[in-house]
Amino acid sequence: MPRGVCKLCNKEKNLSLSHIIPRSYYKFIKGKSSQLVEIIEGNDEPLCTNGDKKEYLLCAKCEDKLNRKYEGYGTVILKNRKKIVKITDDRLHFEYDYKKLYLFFSSIMWRVSVSSKYPDISLGGFDSILADCIYNNTLNIKHPEVRVDNFLKIYLIKLTDKSKTYSDDTLRKILFDFRLERTSDQGNFAFYWVVGGFLICYHFNTKHQFGNSTGILSTEGKMLIPIADISNFKSIIDSFNLAFDMKSRPPK
């Protein structure tokens, strides 16, 4: 193991080869296969790869902390049919442990932001704020009256394909990597990714001003998740179509 400064506890220690995105997501997508086909925009051919990006980011103690406190809960909760129930054609009812799930999703966003594997994803100084919250298992920022969820809201949207081109099972087995959503309002930006058939969006706003609350992870520990057609998200449907267009080509 190489020695360096752990990104989470900021102590010099032996570093573990950390998964940026939880390994269990890739295991589900791969199924019985040892590899998966990766589609990268700009490439003419699909690539055969292990998929899961790894980097020496964390010490063993911090790696174990993330696994025990957050990943063991967060990676399975969206598959729990007792906790997430379809109540109408366009809504799911979802019950969860708010702090655990919020910090779980935040921990993935944080890993991406500090990883060299994602050079285009940056949170500026906000990554150190997230690190403190994740490490201390708290939503409070320094002063107890200020919380990280005053500045960062996490949205969940269940994706479906009304055209029936892609089944729900197919959508669950596609991972759409992190992207930045730019806005014209300074101090207001968002990142999103798709996993397990859900679009997960991180909306940062330094002015504490958020619009429609539909789909926002609620402090009450229960929420309504909107079900939306993938045609509403141009970049996602374009990527899906590209992936399946390239599917018949042999991977390198």
N, C-alpha and C positions, 0 to 999 in steps of 0.2 A: 504494500500500500504506500502511495506517495504521501509525503508530509506537507501540510499546508494549513491555511486558515479556514476553518469551517465557516461556510456562509451564514449559518444560522446562529451559532453561539459565539462566533468571532474569536475562537480560541485556536491556537496552533496545535493540531493533532494529526494522527494518521487519518487520511480521508478514504471513505468508501466510494465505490463506483455506484453512484446514485441514479435511479431511474427518474427522468424528468416528469414523464407522465406515468401514473401508476401501472405497474407491470400487469396487473390483473385485467386491465382493459385490453391490452394486446393479446393476452392469453385467450380471452373470450373471442376476439376477432379472428385469431388464427385457428381456433378450434383444434382439430387433430393435426394440423399442419405445423411444421417447425418454423415456417417463414410466411410472410405475407407479401402481397404485391403493392408497391408504393407508387403512387402517381404524383409526379412533381411538375407543376406548371412550367412550361418552357422546354421540357424534355420531350423528345419524340417517341421514346419507348418507356414502358413501365419497368421498374426495377424490382428484383426479388431481394428482399431484405428481412432482417430480424425485426425491423421496425422501431422497436423501443430505443429511444435516444438515451444515452448514459453519459455521465460526467462525474469527475471527482469533485463533488460539491460539499458533502457533509461528513462529519465524523460519525462513527458507528453509533454513538449515544444519541445524536440528533436524528439519525436515520431511523433508529428504533422508536424514538419519540413520535415521529410523524406516522410511522406504521401503526403504533398502538393507539394513539390518541385520535387520529383522523382517518387514515386510509382503511383500517379495519371496519369502520362504520360507513364512510362515504362511498366506497366502491360497491357496496351491496344495497344501499337503501333505495336506490331508484329501481331496483329489481324486485323489491318487496311488495307483492300484490296485496298484502294486508294494509300497507301504508300508503299505497298509491292506487287510486280506484277511478275508473272512468265513470263520470256521473252524467255527462251529456256528450253529444257528438263533438263538441269543441272545448271540453273542459275535463281536467283530471283533478280529483281531490287528493292532496298530499299532506301527510303528517310526518314530522321529523323533529330531531333535536336541533334547534336553531344554531346554537353556538358551535356544536360539533360540525354540522354541515357547512356552515359559513366558513369556518376556519379550514375545513377540508378543501373546499373549492379555492379558497384564498391561497392555501399552501401550494396548489398546482400552479396558479397564476404567478406566485412568487418564484417558484423554481424556474419557470420559463423565463421570467424577467432577469434572473441572475445567471442564467446559463449562456455559455458561448455558442450553444447550438441554435439559439434564436437571436441573432444579432440585430434583427429589426424590431424586437420587442423590448421596450424599456418603460419603466415606471418613474424614471427620474429618482427623486429622493423618497418616493413613496414605498420603494421596496424595503427600505430599512424599517419603516413603520410597520409594514406587514410582518417582517421578520420578528420584531419585538412581540407582536400580538401572537404569532404562531408559537414562538418559543415559550412564552409565558402563559399560553392557553387562555387568552383574555381578548375581549373586544375593546378594552379601554386603551386609550393612547396617552401614556404618561399621567395626565390628570384624569381622575375618574369620571369627570363630567363630559369628557370628549371621547367619542367612540369611533372606531374605524368604519363602522357601517353608516356613520354620518356622511362619509365621503365616497364610499364604495358600495354600490348596490349590485346584487347578483340576481340575474333573471334566468328563469328556466322556461323553455318552450319545447313542447313535444312535437316532433316533426312527423308528418304523414304525407302520403302522395295520393291525392284524390284521383289522379289519372290511372292509378294502379300499375304504373310502369315499374315502380319499386315497391316491393312488399315491406311491411313493418319489420319483418325479420332481416331483410336486406339492409334497411336503414339502421338497424341496431348494430350491424357489423361493419359500419363505415366510421372511420375516425377522420374528422376534418380538422386539421391542425390550426393552431392559434393565428388569428389575424387581427389587425388593427382597423377599427372603424373610425375614420376621421370626421371631425365636426368643425364648423366654422366658429364655434364658441370657444374661446381660449379657456383652458382649465376644465374642459368638458370633453372626454374621450372615452372610447370603449374598446374592449377586446372580446372576441368570441371564438368558440370552437364547438365542434359537434362530437358527441360520444354517446353510445348506447341509445341512439335515436332521439337524443335531446340536444337542443341548441342551448349552450350555456354562455351567457353574456355578462361581462364585468363592466359596469358603467361607473366611471370616475367623474366626480363633479366637486371641485373645490369650493363651490358656492352653496353647496347643500341643496341645490335645486333639482328635483327630479319630477318628471312629468307623470304620465299614466302609471299607476302602481300595478297594473296587470302583469302577473308573472314574476313579481319581485319576491325573493325569499323573505318571508315575514318573520318578525321577532316572536309572533304568537306560536310558532311551531306548527302551523298549518297554513295552507295556501291553495289557490286554484291555479293550476298550470294550464295555460291556453294550448290547444292543439292547432297547429298551423300547417298549411300546405307548403311544401318545399318550393313551389313556384313563386311564393312571396319573397324568397331570398335568392336574388339573381346569382350572386357569387357562388352560393352553395349548389344550386341546380346546375349551373354551368360546370362546376367541378364534378358533380355526380355524372353528368352526361359525358364529360371527358373521360372519366374513369371507366365507364362501361363501353365507351367507344374504343378504348385502348385495351379492353379486357381480352379481346381475341388475339392480340399480338403477344408473342412469346416474350416473357420477361428476360432481362439480361442477367 
